[in-house]
């Protein structure tokens, strides 16, 4: 089937944005087409190579960040704290899994969110729902909730500033795995982190840096692959006007690249086989993620993956399962078996956040730490039984001391202390680091079990 940058416009658009000024929208998208790309095609291709290796179990992927970024989050401390928690979690996983970790942030573009209802009502007044800063504003008024084309430029600008700061930190050695002991220890020793968890982190840090130095002393060439830190960005490709405006061909490469992010993903609500989002993303060269919930039909998903990756290219497709702890045992295996049976090459990742969202008796959205952990563990177990690879995990988290998820040191009574999310509840710094250690122990035990059972 033929594809063009505009072919998606002839398809049904789930989560469509109702802009009321077509001329203003065209003016904005025209300007976006002229602006420099946020990422480069060679970064995209490097990520694709890493994802292909993760499909084979040679790497592990950690994806994490905010459920919905806000423009106000474009502050140095907030950005640095997100990177720190991803770094610290990945260091734990490197140590436990004994393999390089690919770090992908929900960062520099996660400004749009799908909504279950296109409108919201308060005290008898109805306005459009808040769809994220890429589209409108959270204040409950007609003007704030109007879909504003200029928000696309604002989001682009803040994504560019965020990426610039991330790259500056990386170039300055912020993420040097040779010296994790230098990573802002005040971040580790803050009062909210239990003494035993803090000590375990410090021991892991020392062991890893010592191991890296020992390998280098032996002249081990693979140490660079283990210690090199690259940050990639990802976001849900919800607003196709924004994505298409920054999609282009590049010299000496075939095809089109979405250059708003390294890895866009298609959400559970927008993955219709004949829909606009699948039509658009089937024509680009990026790694593309697909969210899969417990109601996903195996035959439909096989057809979807073939549509998105007709050449069955390695590293191209990431299947991000978001089942929920009560459904994963029933729903995951049939999908994995069907895709494996068809010989389709995908990276399996577990998103244990979105299927485990509940409301408290007071109507506050939250997630349970133990349910999140259990879904990850069950996913590892199922993939182990099927002899397939669970190659990554996907978290909504923050480096701040928020109180949005229960467990891991918080109860329902704590939620009101600092519930700051613009949309869904996130793991805070302590919960995220503890989650990494708990998963790391599971990975380490499983690895030792495989070694002891090998001939």
Secondary structure by P-SEA (a helix, b strand, c coil): cccccccccccccccccccccaaaaaaaaaaaaaccccccaaaaaaaaaaaaaaaaccbbbbbccccccccccccaaaaaaaaaaaaaaaaaaaaaacbbbbbbbccccccbbbbccccccccccccccccccccccccccccccccccaaaaaaaaaaaaaaaaaaaaaaaccccccccccccccccccccccaaaaaaaaaaaaaaaaaaaaaaaacccccccccbbbbbbbcccccaaaaaaaccccccccccccccccbbbbcccccccccaaaaaaaacccbbbbbbcccccaaaaaaaaaaaccccccccccccccccccccccccaaaaaaaaaabbbbbbbbccccccccccccbbbbbbaaaaaaaaaaaaaaaaaacccccccccccccccccccccccccccccccccccccbbbbcaaaaaaaaaaaaaaaaaaaaaaaaacc
